[in-house]
Amino acid sequence: MQSIIVTGSSGLIGNEAVRFWHEKGFNIVGIDNDMRAYFFGKEASTSKNVAKQRTELTNYRHVEADIRDAAALEKVFKEYQGDIAGVIHTAAQPSHDWAAKEPFTDFSVNATGTINLLEMTRLYAFDAPFIFTSTNKVYGDTPNYLPLVETETRWEVDKNHPYYEHGIDESMSIDNSKHSIFGASKVAADVMVQEYGKYFGMKTGSFRGGCLTGPTHCGAELHGFLAYLIHCAVEKKEYRIFGYKGKQVRDNIHSHDLISAFWYYFNDPKPGEVYNIGGSRHSNTSMLEAIHKIESILGYKMKYSLLEENRIGDHIWYISDVNKFKKHYPQWQFEYNCERIIEEMVENELSKSKGV
């Protein structure tokens, strides 16, 4: 049986990938050491996902290893050499706020961890597609210099701008901008993933995600805004909005739709490619619009405060243009929009609060 190596296997995207490829009949090797609990505290721990994977998935093996440890990775890749059908790299330090606290940790996880995996793949599974979960933060704060217009509930790009119809495409420069420490470490990883494809001819693909979300997202204040927002609403905790009057816009893509995109790439990989991948014009919301939607479902007003200071390098408006990916893989389609995502996540959070 062919094997798929998934890093960050107990996180939102990793867990979705594990279950998807397992259902497709692959043996799954999940690599995860629950650093999310170290980054964001016990509430953000993904240990429950690991327990479920071990009990529910017949052909799943969990390896508690740090992707910064090349020797530990080499042991896994050597063991499965000849059987590795693909590598899905979702492990990361995902918060630009947290990265500033420990830049060395952030860079070593995001950049060094990625090159470790690329090199292991090159040495032991050269023909295996390598799928990397990158981020729109590689563009830094360049999107903030677009001609933006303030409306009652959101910021929006000017209707006369080329990005208005479809969003931001891959031609936007990643240079001369403030990325945040996190963004810079992901740039290093993103470019290296491209280089292993273009220089060595490996089947590497970098997916520059917008807000990736879904019901299994363990949201925290520093990362996973929609999951944490819904958690605060259900638990009746105060949610803090950092700057931009709460009108900052994000496109949200459900983990299922992202993994579906990965599947299409896996079956027809294009070496060294980059794709902007997010909810696009199909699925996006401002903070205020998300709050109003959640309140309409729950039937009560949630507690939130508007802070004047925004997060460094944070986007005011970001919507992904996914047309390049759609052109390469025309069969791929969205199944979720923002409304359906929020409804599902609220229902899931209510179930958790009731102990169901």
N, C-alpha and C positions, 0 to 999 in steps of 0.2 A: 504494500500500500504506500502511495506517495505521501510525502509529508509537507506541511506548511509550517514555517516558523513565524510566530507572531510575537513581536515585542510589545510590552505594555498590554499584555493579553488580558488583564483583568480590568482595564480601564474602559471608558465608553466605547471607543472605536475598536480597540483590541478585542473586547468581549464580543462585539457584534461580528467581527471578522472570524473569531474562533468558532462561533456557532454557525455562521454562514458556510464556511469551508468544511466544517465537520458534517453538516447536512449534505454537502456535495460529495461526501464519501472520502475525504482526506483524513489522514492521521494528523493531529495538531500537536505541535510543541509550543507551549506558551511560556514566554520568558517575562517574568515580572517580579519585582521585589518590594512592591507596595510603597515606593518612595512618595506616593501621593499623600500618605499619612504624615510623612516627614515634612512635606511642603506645606500642607494645609490643616494638619491636625487629625485626630482620630475620626471625626465626623466624615472626613473625606476618604477614609480608608476603603480600599477595594477588596478587602479580604473576604467579604461575603460573596462576591462574584467568583472568587477562586473556589470557595467551598461548593458553590452550585455547579461550577464547571466540572469539578472532580466527581461529583455524585451523579450528574445528569448526562455527561458526555462519555461514551464508551471509549472512544479513540482519542482521548485527551491526556497529555502528560504535562504537568506543571514543573517548570524549572525556576527555582528562586535564585536568580542571578542578576548582577548589576551589569548593564551594558557598557559601563566604563572598564569592566574587567575583561580584557581581550582573551586572557587564558581561559576564563570560564566559558566565554562564547566559543572559543576554538574547540573546546571539549565537546560541546553540543554539535557544532557543525561537522566535526570529524566523525562523531557517532552516526550521524544521519547522511553522511556523504554518499552520493549516488541516488538518494531517495528524495532529496529536497526539490519540490516542485515550485516553490515560491517563498519569498520573504516579505512579510508585511510589517513595516517598522512604524509603530505608533507611539512607542515609549518616548517621553519627553518631560522636561520641566516646562509647564505650559503658561506660566504667569509672568507678564512683564513687570508687575509690581514686586513679586517675590525675587525675581532675578537680581534686582538691585541690592538685595540683602546679601546674597552670596554669589557674586559673579563667577567665581571659579567653579562652584558646583553647577551653576546653570550652563556654563560653556562646556564643561566636561561631560555632562549628561547629553546635551543637545548636539554638540559638534563632535567631540571625541567619541561619544557613544555611536554616533552615526558612521563615522569613518571606520570604527572597529567592525561594525556590521557589514559595511560595504566590502572591506578587505576580506572578511571571513567568507562572504558570498563569492567574491572573485576567486578565492583560493579553493573553495570546496563545493560551490554550486554555481558555476559561472553562467550557465544557461537559464538559471531560475529568474523570473521576473522579480525585481526589487521595487516595492511600492513604499513610498515615503510620505508620511503625513506632515506636510510643511504648513505654512501659515500665511495669511495676508499681511502679517506684520513685517514680512520681508520688504514691503514697499515703504516701511517707515511711516512718517507723517505726511508724505507727499499728497495723499488724498485730501488732506485738510486744506490744501491750497487750491482746490478746485473752486469754481464759482458757486458757492452754496447760498441757498435761499431759505430763510426761516419761515415756517408755516405754523399753524396753531399747535400741531402735535409733533412735528418733526422738522429736521433739516433735510433739504432736498437739493440735488444738483440742478443748476439752471437748465431749463428745458431746451435751450439752444446748444447745449454742450453735447459732444459726441457720446459721452457716457450716460446720458439721460435714459436712452431707450433700453439699453442692455446692462449697463454697469461697467465696472473697471476690467479691462482686459490685460493680457500678459505683456503688452507693450509698455506699460507704465515702468518708469525707471526705478531701480532699487538703490540708486546712488544718491548722494548729497541730500540725505534726509535724516531725521532723528528716529532711530528704530526702536529705542529702548534696548537695554542689555539683552533681554530675551530675544528681541527681533534680530539683533546682530548675531547671536549664536545660531539662530535658525537660518539666517542668510548663509552662514558658513556651511551649515549642513546641506541646505538646499543646493548651493553651488557645487558642493562636492558630489552630491547625488547626480547632478547633471554631468559632471566631469567624468565620473566612472562610466556613464553611458556613452559620452562623446569620445573620450580618450581610449578607454578599454573596449568599447563596443558592448557593454553590458546592457541588459534590458531594465534600465532604471527609469522610474517615473516619479516626479515630484508634484504632489497635489497641494496647492496653496489654498487652504481652507478658510472659509469665513467662520461664523460661529457654528461649531459642530455640537449637536445636542441630541437628546433622546431620553427616554424614561429611566435608563440605567445610569444616567450622568450623576456622579457624586459631586454636586456643585459646592463651591466655597466662595466666600466674598471676593477672593483674589482671582478666581477663575471659574468660568461656566455661569455667565450672568443669568441666563434664563432658568436654569435648574435651581440656582440659589434664590432667585427672585420668587419662584413658585414655592420653594421651601419656606421662605420667610412669610409669604402670604398665608399658606396653610397653617403654619405654626404661630401666626399673628405676631411675628417679630418685625422690628423696624428694618427696612432696607435703605441703605445709603446709596444715592446716585451721585457720582462724581462728575460734576461740571456739565456744561452744554445744555443746561435747563431741562435735562431729562429727555431731550429731543434727538439725541444721537441715534443713528440708524444702523442696524446690523442685519445682514441676511443670515438666516438660520437654515441649516440643512440637517435633516434627520439622519442619524447614524445609518439607518437602513438604506437610504438613498446614496450615501457616500460609499458604503460597502458594495452596493450595486455597481457604482462607477468603477471601483477597484476590480470587480469581477470582469467587467468588459476589458479593462486594460490588461489584466492577467491573461486573458485569452488571446489578445492581440497587442502585445507590448511594443511601444515605440521608443527606442533607446534615447535616453537623455532628455525626454520631453518634460515640459512643465505645464500645468493646468491650473487656472483659477477655478476653484470649485466651492460653491456655496449655494444658498437658497435663491440667489439671483433676484430678478423682478418677480419671480414666482412666489418667493417666501421671504419676506423681510418685515421688520417692525422697528419702531422707535421704543425707547424705554417706556415713555408715557403710554403709547399705544398698547404695549404688552401688559402694563399694569391695568389699563381699562378693560382689556379682554379677560384677564384673570379675575378682576373684581366682578365682571358680569357673570362669570361661571360660579364663583363662590357666593355671590349675593351679599357681599359686604365690602366696605372700603378697607384697603390694606394700609399699613403704616409705612411711610417712607419719608425721607428727608432729602432735600436738594442741597448739595454742597457746591460752593462756587468754584472750587479748584478741581480741575480735571486731572486725570492720570496722565503722566508724562508720555508723550508719543501716541496717546489714544486717538482713535479715529472718530471724527465727527459724523461722517457719512461713509459707509462702505457697503457696496452691493457688487457681487461678483458677476462678471460676464462669463457665462459657461459655454458660450457658443463654439469655442475652439474644441472643447471636449465633445460637444454634441456633433460637430462636423466630423471628428475622427471616429465617433461611436454613435451613429444616429439612432440606434435602437434604445439607447439609455433615455429614461424619462423619470421625472419626479413622481413619487407617490404621495408625498406629504407637502402641505403648505404650512405657513406659520400658525394658522388657526387650528389645524388638525394637530400639529405638534404640541401646542399649548394645552389643548383639551386632553390629549393623552397623558401629558406630564402632570397636569393637575390631578387627574384621576389616579395616577400612580402614586403621587405624593399623599393623597387622601387615604389611599389603601395602606401606605406605610405608617401614617400617623395613627391609624386604627389597629395596627398590628396584624393586618391581613397578609 
